[in-house]
Amino acid sequence: MICRIRKWELFDAKDLAAALSNKNLQDNLCDGLPYPYTEQDGVDFITSMLAAGRNETFAFAIYI
């Protein structure tokens, strides 16, 4: 399996919401994410990551 790392894109919000709206997954996280995690939550997160300083915040999308 090849995994790649790239910058977040706004179109990732839909897939991010689908993954983070999984109750079984959320039960194993301690980050206090909203449930259900909506596409707008994803847009908000991605927008904040794209606006963050490149030398201060490191957040990348990992995809297969």
N, C-alpha and C positions, 0 to 999 in steps of 0.2 A: 504494500500500500504506500503510495506517495502522498505525503502531506505537504501543503504549501502554505506560506505565510504571506499575507498582503494587507494593505490598508483596508479599513472598513469602507464600504460603499452603502449608500442609502438603500439600495435594492436588497441588501442583506437583512433588513428589518423584518421582512415576512418570514424568512427561515429562522431567524433568531427568536421571533415570537412563537413559532411552532415548537421549537426545541425547548424553550423556557416555560412553556405552558404545560409541560408534562409534569403532573403532580408527583410521580415517582422520582423524577430528577430533582424537582424542587425540594422534596423531603430530605434530600442528601446535600443540600447547599445551606450555607449559613450566612449568605450575603444579604438577607432581607429583601429579596426581590419580590415585586408585586406578583400576586397570583389572582387571576390568570395574567400572564405577561402578554400585553397586547402589541400589535404592530406599532402603535404610537409610542409605546415604551421603548421599543427597539429604535425607532427614528430618533427619539430624544437621546438615548444612549449614544448612538452612532454620531449624531450631530455634536454632542459634547466631546466625543473622542476626536473628531476631525478638527474641532476648534481648539483643542488643548495644545499647549506648547510642545513642540517636537522633542525638546530636551528635558521635559518634565513628566510627561505621561506617555507610557508605552503600552499601546493597546492595538492588537492586530487580530485580523480574522484568520483562522486556521481552517483550511478547506481541503477536501480530498478530491 
